[in-house]
Amino acid sequence: MDMVAVGGVRIAYERVGAGRPVVLAGGTGMPPVAWEFSGVRDALVEAGFEVVAYAARGVAPSDAPEPPYSIDDLTADLAGLLDHLGIRDAAVVGYSLGSFTAEALAHARPDLVGSLVLMAGAGPLSGVVQAVVETEAELIAALGHLPAAYSKLLTLISTLPPRVLLEDQDQVRVWLELLGGQESVWASAAGEAGQAAAAAGWLHDPDRMAALAGIAVPALVLAFEHDLYLPPQGGRIAADLLPAGRFRQIDGAAHGGLLTHPKETAEALVEFLTGV
C-alpha cells in the first residue's frame, strides 16, 4: 500500500480502477483488504469506478498516535488523503465507524463529497451499542486494551445473523476458527483504544442526528435487517432526516452483512452510485 503523511500521521491507502472516484471508509479495526475480500471493491471497479480504500489511523499499516481519537481526527485524516490525491466530489462509502467519518466529512468538507453511503452506521444511539461502548470503555480503562476473547465473541455475535448463530453450528465454528487465527489488525493497543473513543464520542453527540438535515448530497442509508448496533428502524429515521436521503435494507444480514452478504451489498452500492 502507498503512504501519505497527514498532520504527522501516516495513512496507508490503495487506489485501483478508473472512473468517478469512490472512497471506502472501513469500520472499527477494519483493514482495507476486507473490501477486496468481500468482493465489493472489485464490483465497483468493474462498474467503472476508481476505488480508494485506506486504513484509518490506528489500523495497521497506518500509524497509531496516542489516544483518544475523535471523529474530527479521523475526518481530518480522510480529508488530507483526498487533498493529497487531488480528489473532489467523490462518492464516499462508510461502513460502521467509517460511516461516522463519512458523515462528518460531508459537514466539514462538502467540496470532497458528491454522494454518500452510510452502511450499518446511521441512526440514533441504540441500547445495545450503548452497552457495548460502555463495556469497552471500562475494559480499556482497566486493561489498556480489549481482551482478545471479548473481541472475538463480540465480532461473532454481531457479524452472523440469528439464524446462523442458532441453526448452523458448523458455520459458527468456521467463523470462530477464522477469528481466532487472525493476526491483530491494530497498529498498536493505542489504535484500538483511540478508535473506541472516537466511536463513543460520536454516538453520544446529542446534535448529530439533527445535523443530518444539513447534508444536501444524494445519500443512501444501507441497513442490515438483524443489525444489533444500528438497526434498520434507526436507519429509516436517518434517511428521513437527510434532504436527499434514501433507505435500503439487506434482508437476512446482521452488522457484518458486508462479509456475510457481499453480493447483495455490492449490488445495492453499484445501483445507487450509478444512478447519482
N, C-alpha and C positions, 0 to 999 in steps of 0.2 A: 504494500500500500504506500501511497505518497503521503508526505507530511507537510503541514503548514503550521507556522507559529502564529497564534492569535493571542495577543496580550500576554505573551510569555508562556502560553500553554500550547504544547504541540498536539495537533489534532490530525489523526490518520484518516485518509479518505481514499476512495476509488471512484473512477469516472469511466463509464462504459456506454457504448451506443452513440447514436447521433440523432438529433432532432430537438424538439422542445424539451427543456430540462425538467426532470422530476427529481426532487431531493427526498431521500428516505431517512427519517429520524427514528432511530430504534428505541425500544423500551428499556427499562431498568436493566443494566448489565448486559445489554444485547449487542453482540458483535455484528459487524456488517455482514459477515458470511451467512447469518441467518436469513437475510433477504435472498441470497443466492440459493441456499439450501431449500427454502420454501418454494422456489421457482418464480416468485413474484418479480424479482429483478429481471430475469430473462424474459418473462412475459411482457414487461414494459418495454424492454429493448426491442423485442420482436414487433411490438405495436408501433414502433417508430419514435421512441423517446430516448433522449440521453438521460442516463440514470447516475446520480451521485449518491453514494452511501458513505457513511462515516461512523467512526467510533467516538461517541461523546466523551467529554472529559471523565476520567475515572475508569474507562473501559480500555483494556489493552488492545493495540499498542499505543494509544494516546496517553498523554500524561495524566497523572492523578495528583493535583495540588492538594494541600491540606484542606479538610472540610471545616465548616459546612459549605455546600454549594447552594445556589438558588437557581430558580428558573431563569432569572435575569442573566446569571453567569452562563448557563447553557445556551441561552438565546444569543448572547454576545459572541460565543464561540461559533455558532452556526452562521451568524451574520458575517463574521470575519472570514469564515471559509468561503462563503458565496462571494464576498467582495474580492477575495484573492482569485477566485476562479472567473470573475467577471460575469457572474450570472445575475440576471434580473428577471422579474416576472415569472418565477418558477412555480410549478406545481409542487407544493410541499406536503408530503405524506408523513404523518406522525403516528406511531404506534405506542399506546400506553404513555409512559413518561415522555416519549417523543412527541406525542400529541400535545402535551402541555407546552413543550418547546415550540412546536409549530404554531400553536395558537398565540403564544406570546410574541413570536416573530411577526405575525400578521399585524399586531398592535404596534410593535416597536419600529419595524422596518417594512411598511406596506409596499415600498418600491421593490422589495425582493419577492413578494408573494403575489402570484397571479391567480392561484386557486389553492384550495386547502382540503385535505382529507384528515379527519380526526378519527382514528381507528382504535376502538377499545380505550378511549381516553377522553370522553366528553360526558359531562353531566354533573349533577350535584354530588356532594360527598355522601357516599352510602355508609351504612352501619358497618358492613364487612370491611371495607377499605379503611375506615377509621380505626377499627380494632387492629388491623394489620399494621397500620402506620404507628399506632401507639406501642404495640408489642415490639416492633423493630427498633423504635427509639429507645425503649428500655434495655433491650438486649445490647445494642451498640454502646449505650452509656455504661453498661456493666462490664462488657467484654471487649469493646473496641471493634467488634465485627459481628456478623451474624453466623451462628453455628452452621456448619455445612449440612447437618441433618435437618435443621429447620428449613433452610433454603430449599433443600431437595423436596421435603414434604409440601411446602407451600407451592412450589412450582408444579408438582404433580397434581394436587387437588384443584389448582386454579387453571391449569392448562387443559386437562382432559374433561370432556363433558360428562355429566352424571351417568348417562347410560354406560359409557365405557368403564367408569370407576365402579359401577355396581355389577356389571354383567360380563365384562371382558377382562378377567384377571391375567390372562396371557399378555394382553397388550399393556396392562398396568405394570407387569414385571419387566417387560421390554423397556418401558419408559424409566423405571427405577434403575435398571442397569445403565441406560443411556445417561441419566442424570448423575449417577454415581461415578461414571467413567470419565466425565468431562474435566478437563483442566479448568482452573479458575479463569473466568473471563475478565476479572478485575486486574487493573494495573497494580493495585495495592489495596490494603484494607481502607486506606483513605478514600479511594474511589467509591467503594461500597457505601461507606458512611456518608460521603458527600452527596451521592445521588439520592439516598434515602431522605436526607434533609431537604433536598430540592423538591422532591415529590410531596413531602409532608407540608412544606411551606405553601406550595401551590394549592393543594387540595383544601387547606384551611383558609385560603384567601376569601374573605366574605364578599369581595366585589367581582370575582372572576366570572360568575355566571351572567351578571348584568352587562359586563363588558363585551359579551358576545355580540350584542347589538351594534357594536362599533366596527365589526368586521364585514366589509361590503363585498368581498370577492366571493365567487361561487364556492360553496363549501359542502362537503359530504361528511355526514356523521355516519360512520360504519360501525355497527354494534354487533356483538355476538350473542345469540339467544340466551345462553347459560352463563354469561359473564357475571361472576360474583362481585367483581370490583366496580365496574362501570356498566351496570345493567341497561338493557335496551330502553326501559321506560325513562331513565335519565338521559339517554342519548336523544330520545324524541324531544325532551324538553330543550336540550341544547340546540337541536336543529330548528326548532320553532323560534328560538331567540335570534338565530343568525338571519340577517336580512335576505340572503340568497342561499339559505340552508336547505339541504335535502337529507333524508334519512333512509338508510338501508340496513336490513338485518340479515346476518348469515345464520340460517337455522341450523340447529344441532351442535353449534360450536360454543365453547367456553372462552375464557380470556385468552387462551393460547390458540385461538382459531387460525391465526396466521400460519401455524405449523400443522394443525390437525385438519384444516380445511383450506389448503393453499389454492386449489383450483378455483373454488368459489370466491375466495378473497381476491385473487388476481383478476378474475372476470369482472368483479364489481369495480375494482380500481380502473381497469382499462376502459370499461364502459363509461364511467364518469369522466375520466381525463380526456378521452377522445371526443367527448360531447361539449367540452367547455373551451 
